[in-house]
Amino acid sequence: MKTPVTFFSSGLSLAGILFTPDGRTGERLPAVVVSHPFTGVKEQTAGIYAERLARAGFAALTFDAAYQGQSEGEPRQLENPFQRAENIKSAVSFLTTRDEVDAERIGALGICASGGYVPYAAQTDPRVKAVATVSAVDLGGMFRDGVDGNQNPDVLQDMLSASAAARSEEARGQEPRVDDILPATRQEAESGGYPYLMREGFDYYRTERGHHPRSTNLFVTRSLDLLAQYDSYAMIEMISPRPLLMIAGTEADTARFSREAVERAAEPKDLFWIDGATHMDLYDKDQYVTPAVTRLTAFFTENLTAQRPCA
């Protein structure tokens, strides 16, 4: 069952979809917040995972981040990592008010950039009882150091200069500067760069495979300095003693982010590999999504359904 919902985060109304199991008989359910990738909206991969988790017996909430999709916020397409983390905490708050949900049994799942935002939010929000990621990326680390960690420092300085110039333009009354996230053509996506990520992003976001009209492929340029100062896993050890599960494809350009995060985290923690999968294979390809959902279902079942308070 899919129910359109809205809730507030820092004064902005966020648009979400609450998935619940068909045939629910009135019992309060364990719940999972599912947060979407950079460039994404709730109807794409986050919706796939939320729907699959609902089939497994969970209430699952996915939503558009502030400034994006159907949610409020200006300028449109701002990527503020601190607001993204606040959105996740606000989603947890919303779930605690729902009659369908057991407020003591709430977990969170982040995909791609939200695989950074969810652990970051959970570090200081003990209401999140279990934390999971799929194809996690520390977006701050990616912009500072590159996908592979070997980016020339001049690249970051150029981005910060562009962000600063964009801020000055806005102060003079100009429209917020925006940039494309992915290349405009397949040829550009296939030329140089990382072996999968740009081509994969084009194939998912800019073709019928994953395209959604509210996923604009744009972000506000001054997001860059916000992202540069953000570290998804700065205090990841604070999730403990709550459990952490990170799922990544063995062929993903971004696999290092999950590996490094798990190394920094405290127990209990688990890094679960999906053999042969790339970063975006885990977005929607059933042969990879199915084992990921199977592992997530077992993880959340073990760590949420066992936490029902005594009557």
N, C-alpha and C positions, 0 to 999 in steps of 0.2 A: 504494500500500500504506500502511495506517495502523497504527502501532504505539503502544499506550499506553506511556508512560514516566514515570518519576519521577526527580527530581534535587534536590539540596539547595541552598538559598540562605540564608546567615546562620542555619543550623541548622534551617530549616523545609523540609519536603518539599513540592516543587511538582509538580503533576500536569500532564503534557504529552501531546501527540500528535506523533509523528515521522512525517511523510509522506515516502515515497520513491517513485521512479518504478517503475511496473510493468515487469517483465521485466529488472530490473537484473541484470547479469552478473557482479558482484563487484568492479568498479572502485570506487575511492574517489571520492566525489561532492563537488562544491562544495555548500555548505550555506548556508541563510538562516534566521536566527532571526526569527520573525514575532510581534510583540508587540501585544496587544489594546488597544482603547480604554478610557478611563474608562467605567465602568458595564458593560463587556463581559466575556465569557468566551471561552475558546479555540474553542468550537464555533460562534461567530458569524462576523463578517467576517474575523477573523484566520484561521479555518479555511478560509474560501473562498480567500483569497490563498495560504495554505500549500499547499492541494491543487492549485491552478492552477500554482504554481511547481514542484511535484513532477512534474506532467505535462510540464513544460518541461525536466526533467532534473536538478533540484536535490533534495537532501534539505532538507526544510523543517520546522522545529520551532516549534510554537506551544504555549503553556502558560498556565495560570491564574496570575495574580499572587498573591504571598503575601497572606493574609488574605481571599482571594476564590475563588469557584468551588470546585473540588475540592482546592485547595492548603491547606496548613496555615497557622495564624496566628490569634492572638487579639489584639484584638477583631475579630470578623468585619466585613468591609467597610471596614477602615481603608485609606485612600489615602495612602500614604507615598511621595512621589516619589523619595526617596533609596533606599528599599528597592526600588521599581520598577526603578530603574537598576541596582541590584545584582542583581536577578533576571535582567536581560538579560545581564550579565556572567557570571552563573552558568550561564545557558543556553549561552553560548559555551563555557564550561569543559566542560560536559557534552558538547557536540558534539565537542570535541577528543578525547574518550575513545571515540567510537563508531567501530567498524570500517568503517561505511558512508561515513564522512566524511573528506575531506582537510582536516586541521587547519589547513593554510596557506591555505585558500580558503573562509573563512567571512564572510558578510555579514549585515546586519540590516535589517529593514523594520519601521517603526513606523506604526501607524494611529491617527489622532486624537491623544489624549493621548500615546500611545506614539510619535507623530511628534515629540514633545518628549523623551520618555524615551530613545529609541534614540540620537539625536544626543548627548544628554547623557552617556550611558554610553560611546559611542564616542569622545568627546573624549579620554578618558584610557585607552582600551583599544585598543591598536594591533592586537590580534588580529582586530578587525573591519575587514576589508579594503575594504568598500564599504558605504555608508550610504544608505538610501532611506526616504522617508516618503510616506504617502497621507493627505490631509486633515489635515495636521499642526496641532496646537494646543499652545501653551505654556500648560499648565494653570495654572502660577503666574501668568503674565501675565494670563490670563483672569480669575482671581479677584481680582487686584490692580486691573486696569484695565478689565475688561469685554471682551466679544467684540470690540467696535468700538474699544476703547482710550479711550473717553470716559466711563467710569463715574465717578460722584460718589465722591470719597474717603471719604465717610461710610459708604458701603456696605461697604468693606473694614473700617473700624473696627467696624461692627456685627458683621461675621463674626468678627473677632478677639475681640470681647467674648463672643460665643456660644461660641467655642472655649475660651476661658479658663474660662468658667462650667462647661462640660462636663468639663474637666480636674478642677476642684474637686469636682464631683459624683462622679466616679470615685474620687477620693481618699477620699471619705466612704463608699465602698462601693456606690454606685448603679451600675446597669447603664450601659454606655456609651450616650450619647445618639447617635441616628442621625437623619438627615434624608433626605427624598426628593430625588432628583436631578431627575426630570422631573415635570411636573404629573400629577395623578391622573386628569384627564379630558381628552378632546379639546377641550372648550370652553375650559378653562383654558389649554391649550397654544396655542390659536389667538388668545387675547386679549392684545394688546400684545406687548411684547418685540421680539426680533429676528425678521425676516420669515420665516426658515426654521427656525432651529436648534431651538426648542422643539417646533414642530409636527413637524419631521423626526424628532426624537428620540422623540416619542410614537409616530409611525407605524412606526418601526423597532423600538424596544425594547418597546413596550407593546401590540403587535398580533401576529397570527400571522406577519407578515412576518419579524420577526427575534427574537421573544421566545424566551427560554430560561429554564427554571425557576431556574437558578443565577445568572442575571443579575437581581439583586434590586431594582434602582433605589434602593438605599440607600447612604449612606456615613456613616462615623463623623464626628460633628461636629468633633471635635478634629483631624481631618485638615486643617481650614482653615488653622491657623497653620503647619503643615508646608508646605502648598502656597504660602502667601503669601511664604515666604522662598526659594522655589525659582525658578530661571531656567534654562529648558531650553537656551538658546542663549548662555549667558554666555561660553563659551570655544569656540564653534562653529568658529572659525578653526583650532583645533587638530586638526580632522579632516584637514585638508590635510597631506600631498599625496594622501591617500586621497580617492576621489571621493564626492561628495554629489549625490543626486538627490531633489528634492522634487516631488510630484505634487499638484495641487490643481484643483478645479473652478472655472471662471470665475464661477459664480453662488454660490459658497460664502460664507456669513457669515464663515467663519474664514480666508479666503484671505490676509488680511494677515499671518498668522503665518508662512506659507510664504514670502511675498514678503520680509518683514523678515528672516527667518532667512537666506535666500539672499543678501540684501544684506550681511549681516554675515559670511558665510562666505568662506573663501579658495578659490581655484581648486584643483582642478577642481570645478565646481558647475553644476547645471542645474535650472531651474524649468520643469516640463513641465505645461502647462495642458490640462485636459480640457474642451473647449468645451461649454457649457450645463449642466455638472454642478454640483449643490449639494454640500454637505459629505457628506451621507449617501447621495447617489446613488452615491458611490464605494464604499459598503459592500457592495452586493449587486446593483445593477442592471446587467445584463449589457452594455447598450449603453455603459456608462461603465467598468465593471470590465475589459472586454476590452481597450480601448486602454491602460488603466493597466497591466494585466498584460503586454501586448505590450512596453510601454516598460521595465517592470521586468525582463522576461526579457532584453531586449537589454542593459540596463545591467549586470545581474549576469553575463551571459555574457561580456561584454567585460572586466569587471573582476575576475572570479573564475576563469573557466575558463582565462584566459591566465596564471594565476599558479601553475600546477603546477610544483613544484620539479624540477630536473633530477635524473635518477637517478644 
